[in-house]
Amino acid sequence: MWKHHFLGIMLICTAIITFMLSTNTTAQASEYHWGFKRATNNEPAQAGAELDALLEKYGAIYKGKPDEKIAYLSFDNGYENGFTESILDTLAAENVPATFFLTGHYLTSATDLVKRMVADGHTIGNHSYGHPNMARLSDSEMVAEWEKFDNKLKELTGIKRTYYARPPEGIFNERVLKVGNDNGYRHIFWSVAFKDWLKDERRGYKYAYDALMQQLHPGAVILMHTVAQDNAEALPKFIEDAKAQGYTFKSLDDLVLEYEGVTLP
């Protein structure tokens, strides 16, 4: 009799292991690297039906309304390279709001700049504490990344917590979006971007300016990295020329209200 019980237990264990391996394989297969068809001629960027449906399910956003000339500036800050102060000066001079998605390293290594972002009225977004591949983490590890960042932000600035999250390198899966939602984080992606994250790759301000102007579209969520000198130099002219084309710049709070169907002034 015990042999039959033992065989049964072995079969159950085998089934469980097979299921776990299958689940893990499925999870890996569903890992997304954020990407989209770039905007041209003022036509909004397109991420495709699959990603559109997935983001819609969890209230994640990557662009605003296609018929209103509004743009939303966001910056990713993993470390400081000497150009963020210039970017903040430009935003102040042009009265333009932005969201800075920071890492834990940036919080602790560039605290004065973080405090200035807050004092200038900008929004702080959660780019995780240690910049890991969020799709490879367990649910509890994801939450630990976001909460560790929030705890440090509160310690340094008094801000209670963040509400907008952006996965490092744009890598995510459905579980990242769900766990984020369950813990009060809405994921914000982007619809305008270009290669600007290599601190030693200098292409000149015109490279950044042209990339921004060519991709600009109504409802654009613009991603820039503050490590690039090109971005700091191109930003004043970009904002000036975008305004000349009839664009206004608003905050992610405005974008979320729009997404939720709240009428904006």
Phi and psi in degrees as GROMACS dihedral restraints (atoms count N, CA, C in turn):
[ dihedral_restraints ]
;  ai    aj    ak    al  type     phi  dphi    fc
    3     4     5     6     1   -62.5    20    10
    4     5     6     7     1   -28.7    20    10
    6     7     8     9     1   -64.5    20    10
    7     8     9    10     1   -38.3    20    10
    9    10    11    12     1   -66.7    20    10
   10    11    12    13     1   -39.6    20    10
   12    13    14    15     1   -63.4    20    10
   13    14    15    16     1   -43.1    20    10
   15    16    17    18     1   -62.3    20    10
   16    17    18    19     1   -44.0    20    10
   18    19    20    21     1   -61.9    20    10
   19    20    21    22     1   -40.0    20    10
   21    22    23    24     1   -64.0    20    10
   22    23    24    25     1   -43.5    20    10
   24    25    26    27     1   -62.4    20    10
   25    26    27    28     1   -41.3    20    10
   27    28    29    30     1   -64.0    20    10
   28    29    30    31     1   -39.6    20    10
   30    31    32    33     1   -65.1    20    10
   31    32    33    34     1   -40.3    20    10
   33    34    35    36     1   -64.2    20    10
   34    35    36    37     1   -45.4    20    10
   36    37    38    39     1   -61.2    20    10
   37    38    39    40     1   -42.4    20    10
   39    40    41    42     1   -61.0    20    10
   40    41    42    43     1   -41.9    20    10
   42    43    44    45     1   -64.1    20    10
   43    44    45    46     1   -41.2    20    10
   45    46    47    48     1   -63.7    20    10
   46    47    48    49     1   -45.5    20    10
   48    49    50    51     1   -63.0    20    10
   49    50    51    52     1   -43.1    20    10
   51    52    53    54     1   -60.8    20    10
   52    53    54    55     1   -42.4    20    10
   54    55    56    57     1   -63.6    20    10
   55    56    57    58     1   -43.1    20    10
   57    58    59    60     1   -63.7    20    10
   58    59    60    61     1   -42.5    20    10
   60    61    62    63     1   -65.5    20    10
   61    62    63    64     1   -40.2    20    10
   63    64    65    66     1   -64.2    20    10
   64    65    66    67     1   -42.6    20    10
   66    67    68    69     1   -62.9    20    10
   67    68    69    70     1   -42.7    20    10
   69    70    71    72     1   -63.5    20    10
   70    71    72    73     1   -42.4    20    10
   72    73    74    75     1   -62.3    20    10
   73    74    75    76     1   -41.7    20    10
   75    76    77    78     1   -62.9    20    10
   76    77    78    79     1   -41.8    20    10
   78    79    80    81     1   -61.7    20    10
   79    80    81    82     1   -42.4    20    10
   81    82    83    84     1   -65.2    20    10
   82    83    84    85     1   -38.7    20    10
   84    85    86    87     1   -66.3    20    10
   85    86    87    88     1   -27.2    20    10
   87    88    89    90     1   -92.6    20    10
   88    89    90    91     1    12.0    20    10
   90    91    92    93     1   -74.4    20    10
   91    92    93    94     1   125.6    20    10
   93    94    95    96     1  -105.5    20    10
   94    95    96    97     1   142.9    20    10
   96    97    98    99     1  -111.5    20    10
   97    98    99   100     1   110.8    20    10
   99   100   101   102     1   -54.6    20    10
  100   101   102   103     1   130.0    20    10
  102   103   104   105     1  -159.8    20    10
  103   104   105   106     1   166.0    20    10
  105   106   107   108     1  -163.1    20    10
  106   107   108   109     1   163.8    20    10
  108   109   110   111     1   -79.2    20    10
  109   110   111   112     1   121.1    20    10
  111   112   113   114     1   -63.5    20    10
  112   113   114   115     1   150.4    20    10
  114   115   116   117     1   -70.0    20    10
  115   116   117   118     1   142.7    20    10
  117   118   119   120     1  -142.1    20    10
  118   119   120   121     1   146.0    20    10
  120   121   122   123     1    52.8    20    10
  121   122   123   124     1    39.6    20    10
  123   124   125   126     1    69.1    20    10
  124   125   126   127     1     8.3    20    10
  126   127   128   129     1   -87.2    20    10
  127   128   129   130     1   127.3    20    10
  129   130   131   132     1   -57.5    20    10
  130   131   132   133     1   152.1    20    10
  132   133   134   135     1   -62.4    20    10
  133   134   135   136     1   154.3    20    10
  135   136   137   138     1  -129.5    20    10
  136   137   138   139     1   125.2    20    10
  138   139   140   141     1   -91.6    20    10
  139   140   141   142     1   -13.2    20    10
  141   142   143   144     1    99.9    20    10
  142   143   144   145     1   157.5    20    10
  144   145   146   147     1   -60.4    20    10
  145   146   147   148     1   -40.5    20    10
  147   148   149   150     1   -63.4    20    10
  148   149   150   151     1   -50.3    20    10
  150   151   152   153     1   -69.9    20    10
  151   152   153   154     1   -37.5    20    10
  153   154   155   156     1   -57.3    20    10
  154   155   156   157     1   -45.3    20    10
  156   157   158   159     1   -66.3    20    10
  157   158   159   160     1   -40.8    20    10
  159   160   161   162     1   -65.4    20    10
  160   161   162   163     1   -45.8    20    10
  162   163   164   165     1   -65.0    20    10
  163   164   165   166     1   -41.0    20    10
  165   166   167   168     1   -59.9    20    10
  166   167   168   169     1   -37.7    20    10
  168   169   170   171     1   -59.1    20    10
  169   170   171   172     1   -33.2    20    10
  171   172   173   174     1  -114.1    20    10
  172   173   174   175     1    12.3    20    10
  174   175   176   177     1    68.7    20    10
  175   176   177   178     1    19.7    20    10
  177   178   179   180     1   -78.3    20    10
  178   179   180   181     1   150.7    20    10
  180   181   182   183     1  -132.2    20    10
  181   182   183   184     1   143.6    20    10
  183   184   185   186     1  -133.7    20    10
  184   185   186   187     1    -5.2    20    10
  186   187   188   189     1  -161.9    20    10
  187   188   189   190     1   162.9    20    10
  189   190   191   192     1  -101.9    20    10
  190   191   192   193     1  -158.1    20    10
  192   193   194   195     1   -64.1    20    10
  193   194   195   196     1   139.2    20    10
  195   196   197   198     1   -80.3    20    10
  196   197   198   199     1    -4.6    20    10
  198   199   200   201     1  -116.4    20    10
  199   200   201   202     1    14.3    20    10
  201   202   203   204     1  -128.9    20    10
  202   203   204   205     1   129.1    20    10
  204   205   206   207     1   -78.9    20    10
  205   206   207   208     1    73.0    20    10
  207   208   209   210     1  -122.9    20    10
  208   209   210   211     1   138.4    20    10
  210   211   212   213     1  -127.3    20    10
  211   212   213   214     1   153.2    20    10
  213   214   215   216     1  -128.4    20    10
  214   215   216   217     1   117.1    20    10
  216   217   218   219     1   -87.6    20    10
  217   218   219   220     1   133.7    20    10
  219   220   221   222     1  -139.7    20    10
  220   221   222   223     1   147.7    20    10
  222   223   224   225     1  -129.4    20    10
  223   224   225   226     1   139.6    20    10
  225   226   227   228     1  -101.8    20    10
  226   227   228   229     1   128.6    20    10
  228   229   230   231     1  -124.4    20    10
  229   230   231   232     1   103.7    20    10
  231   232   233   234     1   -93.0    20    10
  232   233   234   235     1   -34.2    20    10
  234   235   236   237     1  -156.3    20    10
  235   236   237   238     1   162.5    20    10
  237   238   239   240     1   -92.6    20    10
  238   239   240   241     1   140.2    20    10
  240   241   242   243     1  -130.2    20    10
  241   242   243   244     1    13.7    20    10
  243   244   245   246     1    95.9    20    10
  244   245   246   247     1     4.4    20    10
  246   247   248   249     1  -116.5    20    10
  247   248   249   250     1    -5.8    20    10
  249   250   251   252     1   -67.3    20    10
  250   251   252   253     1   -36.2    20    10
  252   253   254   255     1   -60.3    20    10
  253   254   255   256     1   -42.7    20    10
  255   256   257   258     1   -62.1    20    10
  256   257   258   259     1   -41.4    20    10
  258   259   260   261     1   -62.3    20    10
  259   260   261   262     1   -43.1    20    10
  261   262   263   264     1   -65.0    20    10
  262   263   264   265     1   -37.6    20    10
  264   265   266   267     1   -61.7    20    10
  265   266   267   268     1   -43.0    20    10
  267   268   269   270     1   -64.3    20    10
  268   269   270   271     1   -45.5    20    10
  270   271   272   273     1   -60.6    20    10
  271   272   273   274     1   -39.6    20    10
  273   274   275   276     1   -66.9    20    10
  274   275   276   277     1   -43.9    20    10
  276   277   278   279     1   -64.9    20    10
  277   278   279   280     1   -34.6    20    10
  279   280   281   282     1   -94.4    20    10
  280   281   282   283     1    -2.4    20    10
  282   283   284   285     1    55.6    20    10
  283   284   285   286     1    49.6    20    10
  285   286   287   288     1  -115.3    20    10
  286   287   288   289     1   127.9    20    10
  288   289   290   291     1   -82.6    20    10
  289   290   291   292     1   156.6    20    10
  291   292   293   294     1  -149.5    20    10
  292   293   294   295     1   164.1    20    10
  294   295   296   297     1  -116.9    20    10
  295   296   297   298     1   130.0    20    10
  297   298   299   300     1  -107.9    20    10
  298   299   300   301     1   112.9    20    10
  300   301   302   303     1   -88.5    20    10
  301   302   303   304     1   109.8    20    10
  303   304   305   306     1  -108.1    20    10
  304   305   306   307     1   159.0    20    10
  306   307   308   309     1  -105.6    20    10
  307   308   309   310     1   169.8    20    10
  309   310   311   312     1   -60.5    20    10
  310   311   312   313     1   -38.7    20    10
  312   313   314   315     1   -59.9    20    10
  313   314   315   316     1   -41.7    20    10
  315   316   317   318     1   -66.6    20    10
  316   317   318   319     1   -40.3    20    10
  318   319   320   321     1   -55.1    20    10
  319   320   321   322     1   -44.7    20    10
  321   322   323   324     1   -87.0    20    10
  322   323   324   325     1   -23.0    20    10
  324   325   326   327     1   -98.9    20    10
  325   326   327   328     1   -18.0    20    10
  327   328   329   330     1  -133.9    20    10
  328   329   330   331     1    46.6    20    10
  330   331   332   333     1   -58.8    20    10
  331   332   333   334     1   -40.3    20    10
  333   334   335   336     1   -61.6    20    10
  334   335   336   337     1   -38.9    20    10
  336   337   338   339     1   -69.6    20    10
  337   338   339   340     1   -36.8    20    10
  339   340   341   342     1   -62.0    20    10
  340   341   342   343     1   -43.8    20    10
  342   343   344   345     1   -64.0    20    10
  343   344   345   346     1   -34.9    20    10
  345   346   347   348     1   -68.5    20    10
  346   347   348   349     1   -41.6    20    10
  348   349   350   351     1   -52.7    20    10
  349   350   351   352     1   -46.9    20    10
  351   352   353   354     1   -65.4    20    10
  352   353   354   355     1   -46.6    20    10
  354   355   356   357     1   -62.2    20    10
  355   356   357   358     1   -32.9    20    10
  357   358   359   360     1   -79.9    20    10
  358   359   360   361     1    -3.8    20    10
  360   361   362   363     1    91.2    20    10
  361   362   363   364     1    12.3    20    10
  363   364   365   366     1   -82.5    20    10
  364   365   366   367     1   163.8    20    10
  366   367   368   369     1   -96.3    20    10
  367   368   369   370     1   141.1    20    10
  369   370   371   372     1  -101.1    20    10
  370   371   372   373     1   126.8    20    10
  372   373   374   375     1  -106.9    20    10
  373   374   375   376     1   160.4    20    10
  375   376   377   378     1   -99.7    20    10
  376   377   378   379     1   110.8    20    10
  378   379   380   381     1  -102.8    20    10
  379   380   381   382     1    17.9    20    10
  381   382   383   384     1    84.0    20    10
  382   383   384   385     1   163.8    20    10
  384   385   386   387     1   -81.5    20    10
  385   386   387   388     1   -48.3    20    10
  387   388   389   390     1  -108.7    20    10
  388   389   390   391     1     5.8    20    10
  390   391   392   393     1    61.6    20    10
  391   392   393   394     1    47.7    20    10
  393   394   395   396     1   -88.8    20    10
  394   395   396   397     1   174.3    20    10
  396   397   398   399     1   -76.1    20    10
  397   398   399   400     1   104.0    20    10
  399   400   401   402     1   -64.6    20    10
  400   401   402   403     1   -30.0    20    10
  402   403   404   405     1   -68.0    20    10
  403   404   405   406     1   -16.8    20    10
  405   406   407   408     1   -95.9    20    10
  406   407   408   409     1     0.5    20    10
  408   409   410   411     1   -94.2    20    10
  409   410   411   412     1   157.0    20    10
  411   412   413   414     1   -73.8    20    10
  412   413   414   415     1   167.8    20    10
  414   415   416   417     1   -57.4    20    10
  415   416   417   418     1   -45.0    20    10
  417   418   419   420     1   -68.2    20    10
  418   419   420   421     1   -33.2    20    10
  420   421   422   423     1   -68.8    20    10
  421   422   423   424     1   -37.8    20    10
  423   424   425   426     1   -59.7    20    10
  424   425   426   427     1   -51.3    20    10
  426   427   428   429     1   -59.8    20    10
  427   428   429   430     1   -39.1    20    10
  429   430   431   432     1   -62.5    20    10
  430   431   432   433     1   -38.5    20    10
  432   433   434   435     1   -61.9    20    10
  433   434   435   436     1   -48.4    20    10
  435   436   437   438     1   -67.6    20    10
  436   437   438   439     1   -43.6    20    10
  438   439   440   441     1   -71.9    20    10
  439   440   441   442     1   -34.6    20    10
  441   442   443   444     1   -63.0    20    10
  442   443   444   445     1   -40.7    20    10
  444   445   446   447     1   -61.7    20    10
  445   446   447   448     1   -49.0    20    10
  447   448   449   450     1   -61.5    20    10
  448   449   450   451     1   -39.6    20    10
  450   451   452   453     1   -64.4    20    10
  451   452   453   454     1   -41.0    20    10
  453   454   455   456     1   -69.0    20    10
  454   455   456   457     1   -40.3    20    10
  456   457   458   459     1   -60.5    20    10
  457   458   459   460     1   -43.5    20    10
  459   460   461   462     1   -63.7    20    10
  460   461   462   463     1   -41.2    20    10
  462   463   464   465     1   -61.2    20    10
  463   464   465   466     1   -39.1    20    10
  465   466   467   468     1   -87.9    20    10
  466   467   468   469     1   -30.4    20    10
  468   469   470   471     1  -124.7    20    10
  469   470   471   472     1   -16.7    20    10
  471   472   473   474     1    88.6    20    10
  472   473   474   475     1    -7.2    20    10
  474   475   476   477     1   -67.8    20    10
  475   476   477   478     1   129.1    20    10
  477   478   479   480     1   -61.9    20    10
  478   479   480   481     1   -47.8    20    10
  480   481   482   483     1  -169.3    20    10
  481   482   483   484     1   170.2    20    10
  483   484   485   486     1  -100.5    20    10
  484   485   486   487     1   161.2    20    10
  486   487   488   489     1  -125.8    20    10
  487   488   489   490     1   -14.0    20    10
  489   490   491   492     1  -111.2    20    10
  490   491   492   493     1   132.2    20    10
  492   493   494   495     1  -122.4    20    10
  493   494   495   496     1   150.9    20    10
  495   496   497   498     1  -139.7    20    10
  496   497   498   499     1   122.4    20    10
  498   499   500   501     1   -71.6    20    10
  499   500   501   502     1   136.8    20    10
  501   502   503   504     1   -53.4    20    10
  502   503   504   505     1   134.0    20    10
  504   505   506   507     1    60.7    20    10
  505   506   507   508     1    12.9    20    10
  507   508   509   510     1    69.2    20    10
  508   509   510   511     1    21.1    20    10
  510   511   512   513     1   -95.8    20    10
  511   512   513   514     1   127.7    20    10
  513   514   515   516     1  -159.4    20    10
  514   515   516   517     1   174.8    20    10
  516   517   518   519     1  -145.9    20    10
  517   518   519   520     1  -178.5    20    10
  519   520   521   522     1   -61.6    20    10
  520   521   522   523     1   -35.0    20    10
  522   523   524   525     1   -64.2    20    10
  523   524   525   526     1   -36.9    20    10
  525   526   527   528     1   -60.0    20    10
  526   527   528   529     1   -45.3    20    10
  528   529   530   531     1   -64.9    20    10
  529   530   531   532     1   -42.2    20    10
  531   532   533   534     1   -67.4    20    10
  532   533   534   535     1   -48.4    20    10
  534   535   536   537     1   -63.6    20    10
  535   536   537   538     1   -37.6    20    10
  537   538   539   540     1   -58.5    20    10
  538   539   540   541     1   -50.7    20    10
  540   541   542   543     1   -57.6    20    10
  541   542   543   544     1   -44.2    20    10
  543   544   545   546     1   -61.9    20    10
  544   545   546   547     1   -21.3    20    10
  546   547   548   549     1  -114.1    20    10
  547   548   549   550     1    17.7    20    10
  549   550   551   552     1    86.1    20    10
  550   551   552   553     1    18.6    20    10
  552   553   554   555     1  -112.4    20    10
  553   554   555   556     1   126.7    20    10
  555   556   557   558     1   -99.9    20    10
  556   557   558   559     1   129.9    20    10
  558   559   560   561     1   -84.3    20    10
  559   560   561   562     1   132.7    20    10
  561   562   563   564     1  -118.0    20    10
  562   563   564   565     1   117.4    20    10
  564   565   566   567     1   -99.4    20    10
  565   566   567   568     1  -144.9    20    10
  567   568   569   570     1  -158.4    20    10
  568   569   570   571     1   159.9    20    10
  570   571   572   573     1  -123.1    20    10
  571   572   573   574     1    -1.8    20    10
  573   574   575   576     1  -134.2    20    10
  574   575   576   577     1   126.6    20    10
  576   577   578   579     1  -163.0    20    10
  577   578   579   580     1   161.8    20    10
  579   580   581   582     1  -158.3    20    10
  580   581   582   583     1   170.3    20    10
  582   583   584   585     1   -72.5    20    10
  583   584   585   586     1   104.0    20    10
  585   586   587   588     1  -144.8    20    10
  586   587   588   589     1    18.8    20    10
  588   589   590   591     1  -103.3    20    10
  589   590   591   592     1     1.1    20    10
  591   592   593   594     1   -94.4    20    10
  592   593   594   595     1   112.8    20    10
  594   595   596   597     1   -64.7    20    10
  595   596   597   598     1   -26.7    20    10
  597   598   599   600     1   -99.8    20    10
  598   599   600   601     1     4.5    20    10
  600   601   602   603     1   -98.5    20    10
  601   602   603   604     1    99.5    20    10
  603   604   605   606     1  -100.1    20    10
  604   605   606   607     1   120.6    20    10
  606   607   608   609     1  -117.9    20    10
  607   608   609   610     1    -7.4    20    10
  609   610   611   612     1    98.0    20    10
  610   611   612   613     1   153.0    20    10
  612   613   614   615     1   -61.3    20    10
  613   614   615   616     1   -31.6    20    10
  615   616   617   618     1   -64.9    20    10
  616   617   618   619     1   -32.0    20    10
  618   619   620   621     1   -59.6    20    10
  619   620   621   622     1   -48.7    20    10
  621   622   623   624     1   -68.8    20    10
  622   623   624   625     1   -44.4    20    10
  624   625   626   627     1   -58.9    20    10
  625   626   627   628     1   -48.0    20    10
  627   628   629   630     1   -63.7    20    10
  628   629   630   631     1   -41.7    20    10
  630   631   632   633     1   -61.8    20    10
  631   632   633   634     1   -40.7    20    10
  633   634   635   636     1   -68.9    20    10
  634   635   636   637     1   -47.1    20    10
  636   637   638   639     1   -67.8    20    10
  637   638   639   640     1   -38.1    20    10
  639   640   641   642     1   -67.8    20    10
  640   641   642   643     1   -31.0    20    10
  642   643   644   645     1   -97.6    20    10
  643   644   645   646     1    -8.4    20    10
  645   646   647   648     1   -57.7    20    10
  646   647   648   649     1   135.0    20    10
  648   649   650   651     1  -153.5    20    10
  649   650   651   652     1   158.9    20    10
  651   652   653   654     1   -56.4    20    10
  652   653   654   655     1   130.3    20    10
  654   655   656   657     1    82.5    20    10
  655   656   657   658     1    13.8    20    10
  657   658   659   660     1   -65.8    20    10
  658   659   660   661     1   128.6    20    10
  660   661   662   663     1  -101.4    20    10
  661   662   663   664     1   109.4    20    10
  663   664   665   666     1   -96.1    20    10
  664   665   666   667     1   127.7    20    10
  666   667   668   669     1  -106.0    20    10
  667   668   669   670     1   126.1    20    10
  669   670   671   672     1  -133.5    20    10
  670   671   672   673     1   155.2    20    10
  672   673   674   675     1  -108.6    20    10
  673   674   675   676     1   133.4    20    10
  675   676   677   678     1   -76.1    20    10
  676   677   678   679     1    -8.4    20    10
  678   679   680   681     1   -72.6    20    10
  679   680   681   682     1   -15.6    20    10
  681   682   683   684     1   -90.5    20    10
  682   683   684   685     1   122.0    20    10
  684   685   686   687     1   -62.7    20    10
  685   686   687   688     1   -34.9    20    10
  687   688   689   690     1   -55.2    20    10
  688   689   690   691     1   -42.5    20    10
  690   691   692   693     1   -65.4    20    10
  691   692   693   694     1   -45.3    20    10
  693   694   695   696     1   -61.1    20    10
  694   695   696   697     1   -38.1    20    10
  696   697   698   699     1   -76.8    20    10
  697   698   699   700     1   -31.7    20    10
  699   700   701   702     1   -82.9    20    10
  700   701   702   703     1   -24.1    20    10
  702   703   704   705     1   -57.9    20    10
  703   704   705   706     1   -46.0    20    10
  705   706   707   708     1   -57.9    20    10
  706   707   708   709     1   -47.6    20    10
  708   709   710   711     1   -68.8    20    10
  709   710   711   712     1   -37.5    20    10
  711   712   713   714     1   -60.9    20    10
  712   713   714   715     1   -49.0    20    10
  714   715   716   717     1   -62.2    20    10
  715   716   717   718     1   -44.6    20    10
  717   718   719   720     1   -59.7    20    10
  718   719   720   721     1   -45.9    20    10
  720   721   722   723     1   -74.7    20    10
  721   722   723   724     1   -32.3    20    10
  723   724   725   726     1   -65.2    20    10
  724   725   726   727     1   -42.2    20    10
  726   727   728   729     1   -62.3    20    10
  727   728   729   730     1   -38.6    20    10
  729   730   731   732     1   -63.5    20    10
  730   731   732   733     1   -26.4    20    10
  732   733   734   735     1   -85.1    20    10
  733   734   735   736     1     1.1    20    10
  735   736   737   738     1    99.4    20    10
  736   737   738   739     1     7.2    20    10
  738   739   740   741     1   -83.1    20    10
  739   740   741   742     1   145.6    20    10
  741   742   743   744     1  -116.5    20    10
  742   743   744   745     1   155.5    20    10
  744   745   746   747     1  -111.8    20    10
  745   746   747   748     1   128.3    20    10
  747   748   749   750     1  -127.6    20    10
  748   749   750   751     1   173.6    20    10
  750   751   752   753     1   -91.1    20    10
  751   752   753   754     1   166.7    20    10
  753   754   755   756     1   -64.4    20    10
  754   755   756   757     1   -28.9    20    10
  756   757   758   759     1   -58.9    20    10
  757   758   759   760     1   -42.9    20    10
  759   760   761   762     1   -62.1    20    10
  760   761   762   763     1   -41.4    20    10
  762   763   764   765     1   -62.0    20    10
  763   764   765   766     1   -44.0    20    10
  765   766   767   768     1   -65.2    20    10
  766   767   768   769     1   -41.9    20    10
  768   769   770   771     1   -61.0    20    10
  769   770   771   772     1   -41.0    20    10
  771   772   773   774     1   -61.8    20    10
  772   773   774   775     1   -45.1    20    10
  774   775   776   777     1   -61.2    20    10
  775   776   777   778     1   -37.2    20    10
  777   778   779   780     1   -80.3    20    10
  778   779   780   781     1    -1.9    20    10
  780   781   782   783     1    85.9    20    10
  781   782   783   784     1    18.0    20    10
  783   784   785   786     1   -84.9    20    10
  784   785   786   787     1   130.2    20    10
  786   787   788   789     1   -71.1    20    10
  787   788   789   790     1   127.3    20    10
  789   790   791   792     1   -94.6    20    10
  790   791   792   793     1   148.6    20    10
